[in-house]
Amino acid sequence: MFKTYYNLKRSIICIFVLVAQTLYSDIHPLITNVYNRDTQTLNGKWNYIIDPYETGFYDYRYQESNTGYFRNQKPRDKSELVEYDFDKSPLMNVPGDWNSQRPELLFYEGTIWYKKSFNDPRKDKGSRLFLHFGAANYEAIVYLNGKKLGKHIGGFTPFCFEITDAVRPTQNDIVVKVDNKRYREAIPTVNTDWWNYGGLTRDVCLIVTPQTFVRDYSIQLKKDSMDTITGWVQLDGPEKGTEVTIEIEDLGVRKTVKPDSSGKAEFEWTASPVLWSTENPKLYEVTLSAGQDTVRDRIGFRTIQVRGQDILLNGQSIFLRGICIHEESPLGSGRACTPEDAEVLLSWAKELGCNFVRLAHYPHNEYMLRRADQMGILVWSELPVYWTILWDNPATLDNALHQLEEMITRDKNRVSIILWSVANETPVSEPRLKFLTTLIDKVRQMDPTRLVTAAMEKTSRGDTVLIEDPLGKYLDVLGCNEYIGWYEGTPELCDKKTWQTSYEKPLIMSEFGGGALQGYHADDQTRFSEEYLEKLYIHQVAMLKKIPFLRGTTPWLLKDFRSPRRPLPDIQDYYNRKGLFSETGQRKKAFYIMQDFYQQKAKEANP
């Protein structure tokens, strides 16, 4: 009886996994370093149709229609019934979310159809053509000239389709069904504390490549080495045996490698690069050439390690002076999606005194990582495994693994990233531990050079605060979120606390803080006043200074951001008010407390 049940359960799990895998089967393997390739932007104005009942996708029997909006159909005569028209529909900016572009869509969750036309940009018709999306939140089904290209699930990672044989010389129509409804089995799940911005939220472009091209590569220092550069390159196309030349002119490096039958070649050589650091963010021009294809990138070289309770950057102990950041426009609301947004947000972090940022709670746009590389800011990059996921659902795990793979694939050459985070504030249980350790194993398989972390929660025994989550055993660096003085007591409670850990590992206090409406002044006992938050930070800093294994802090957070969980009239108005900056870029009094603390830490590091 038990054996029959066990076999049935295994069969059901296999079916779930197979179903999940089919969701990604039409997507081409990710092309990396898109911004340094031959591209034509599709950014700009797109026509859109709001479709809350998904009329353009399902017929009245709730079966997928073969005459839906994706056909972009026009009446052939005055008698034919067609009940939509993209060309007469309004326009919306891409990249961008729909919530902040139209007041009536602020709270909208559901389907919106996008449409844009383009001509084939290729001069050489022997070249290949790909349609690339930086991200679409949350589920995107993509059509070209009425034919389905495929589906992507996950709101914060890129995807692409090959359209070489599907395009016409002129008047090609892309139609995308974007659906940001929340699902219990999704990653993230239904309950979060940020705005569910829907739409084509990052750049969309066409990529032109030769028949055989460099699709992906990894170039970095070998783990724990300061003088050995290692990596691999992956070709895509019919001539997978084409030799690849890797050149780093400033290092006097020019190496040629021969890929195997799968198009992959590995390499390793000795060099003496100037190490990238927060004080000297040195980047090298790297060129990869294969046949008719040439790809250039700017890559830095550094080591990151842990030794006991220390974090070592290039062999030297470092205190990570950080801040959490949501991917929200620095001045107002809406998804941050431009180089200018990245510049403002990271400049504010620099002004605070940061050498480190936690990009919460999902992979941010590529501009943030590339600007961090240039500015010498270390990065914690996070997967949106947030709060209460369906730990026992195989399809949920498969979804998380795909998003993790897309995150690491896109960003593995960004020297600023030192930490991959697999979760935030997840409740302790055996299924959760199994789920998260599966993700950790995947991280280490894909990128053994970086550190793994997660934002865990504390436990308390009297005035002793403990970090004893069993997940800590599998992490390189412990992360802990705590809100003593805000959700737990008042600021003075910080003075009574002592901290202990079960692990001989470094700790980053990955969240702490409280809310304040910028410009609201009262005594320091009044919630949501700048004075209360200022006092809270004073007591928090005093407590943090006494934690012997603390090696970094990322208070919550840089700026106020929209959240449907925060409705308090005249104070929150659907904003989480825990930012050190307001949503209009005004500094709160607590900003200066944290800035002073970071100035002290910087002086200690460089007396």
Residue, then its C-alpha position, 0 to 999 in steps of 0.5 A: m500500500f505504502k509502495t503504491y502511494y509512494n510511486l504515485k507521489r513520485s509520478i505526480i511530482c515528475i508530471f509537475v516538473l515536466v509541465a513546468q519545463t514546457l513553459y520555457s521550452d520555446i525560449h532561446p538560451l539567454i544571450t548575454n551582454v546585450y548592450n554591447r551587441d548589434t541591436q535595434t531598440l524597440n523602446g518607445k510607444w506601444n499600443y495597448i489594450i486592457d483585458p481584465y477578462e482575458t477576452g483576447f486570449y480565451d473564448y467563452r468556454y475558457q479555451e485558448s482562442n485561435t482568433g484572439y488579439f494576438r492575430n492583430q486582425k482587421p475587418r476584411d469588409k464592413s460586415e466582418l465583426v472584429e471587436y478590438d483595434f490596436d492601431k486605434s488604441p492608446l499608447m504606453n511607454v516601453p520600458g515602463d510599468w502601466n501602474s504609474q503611467r495611467p492613474e486608472l491603472l494604479f491598482y490594476e492586476g491582470t492582462i494588458w496586451y502590447k503591440k508594436s510594428f517593426n521592419d527587419p533591420r538586417k542588412d545581411k540576410g544571412s545573419r540571425l535575428f533575436l527578439h529580446f526582453g529585459a523583463a516583463n512582469y509577470e507572465a508574458i506570452v509573445y506573438l510575432n505576425g499572429k504566431k506564438l513564439g512562447k511564454h516566459i514566467g518571472g518578472f525580473t529576468p531577461f528572455c529572448f526568442e529567435i525570429t530569423d525565419a519568422v520575420r518579413p522584410t517590413q511590417n512585422d507585428i509583435v503582440v505581447k500578452v502581459d499578466n501580472k496577477r499574483y498566484r499562490e504557487a508563484i515566485p514571488t507568491v501572493n503576499t509581498d510588501w512592494w508594488n506589483y508593477g505590471g508591463l514591459t518594465r525593461d528594454v526591448c530590442l532586436i539583436v542581430t548576430p552572425q550565423t555562429f556567434v558568442r552567446d555567453y561567456s564567463i571571465q573572472l579570477k579563479k576562486d581564491s586566486m589573485d593571478t589566475i584568470t579562468g572562464w569559458v565561452q559558449l558559441d551558438g550556431p552551425e559552426k560550433g568548432t570556430e576558434v575563439t580569441i579572448e583579448i585583454e589588451d591592458l594585460g597583454v593577454r591574447k589567447t585562442v581556444k577551440p570549442d568542443s562539439s557543443g560549442k563550449a571552450e574553457f580556458e585558464w591563464t596566469a595574469s597580474p591584473v590590478l584588482w577591482s576594489t571599492e576605492n579603485p574600481k578598475l575595469y578591463e576592456v575584454t574582447l571575444s572574437a569568433g569568426q564574424d562575431t566580436v563582443r566587447d565587455r568591461i570586466g573587473f577582477r577581484t576575490i571575495q572570501v570568508r575567513g571565520q567571521d570576516i569577509l575578505l575583499n582581495g584578501q583584506s577584511i572589509f565592513l560592508r557599509g550598505i543600504c537596501i534599494h527597491e527598483e523604484s524610480p528615484l523621484g516619484s514612483g514606477r519601476a526604475c528602468t534607465p541609466e539615469d535612474a541607476e545613477v541617481l540611486l547609487s549616487w544617493a547610496k554613495e552620499l550616505g557613505c555606502n560601499f555596498v548595496r542590497l538590491a531587494h527583493y529580486p534581480h534589478n535591471e542591468y544598468m544598476l549592476r554596470r553602474a555599480d561596477q563603475m562606481g566601486i559599489l559591492v552588490w547583494s543580488e537576490l532571488p524573489v523567494y519571499w516570505t511564504i512560498l509553497w515549499d512542497n510544490p515541484a513547479t514552484l521550485d522549478n520556477a525558482l531555479h529558472q529565475l535563479e539561472e537567468m539571474i546568474t547567467r545575465d550577471k555573472n561577469r559583473v564584478s560588483i556582485i559578491l553575494w547571491s541571496v536565495a531568500n528573504e524572511t522565510p519561515v523555518s521548516e524542513p520543506r523550506l530547508k530542502f527547497l532553499t538548499t536546492l537553490i544553494d546547490k544550484v548557485r554553487q554549481m553555476d558560480p563557485t566564486r561568489l558567496v551565498t547568503a539569505a535574509m533570515e529572521k532572529t529568535s529571542r530568549g529574554d534580552t538575548v537575540l539568537i541567530e540559529d536558523p538551520l539555514g545558516k549552516y549552508l550559507d557563507v554569510l548570515g543575513c538577518n532582518e530585525y526591527i527592534g524599536w519599530y515592530e518590537g518595542t520602542p527604540e530604547l529596547c535596543d539598549k538591552k539586547t545582546w546578540q549571539t550566533s550558532y555559526e562561526k560566520p560573518l553577519i550582515m544586518s540585512e534590514f532594520g529601521g522604521g517609518a517616517l513621513q519626511g517633513y512631519h516633525a514631533d517629539d521623539q515618542t511620536r510614531f512616523s515623525e522624523e524625530y522618532l526615526e532619528k532616535l531609533y537609528i541612534h539606538q540601533v547604531a549603538m546596538l550594532k556596534k556591540i555585535p562582535f561578528l557583525r561585518g555589514t549593515t543594510p538598513w531598510l531602506l534608501k527611499d520610500f516606495r509604493s506598497p499596497r500594504r501601507p494605506l494609513p491616510d496622510i502618513q503612508d498613502y500607500y507608501n512604505r515610509k522606511g526610506l532615508f530619502s522620501e519619494t521626492g528625494q528629500r533626506k530625513k533626519a535619520f539619513y545623517i545618523m547613518q551617514d555619521f556611522y558610516q563615516q566612522k567605519a570608513k575612518e576605522a578601515n583607513p585610519 
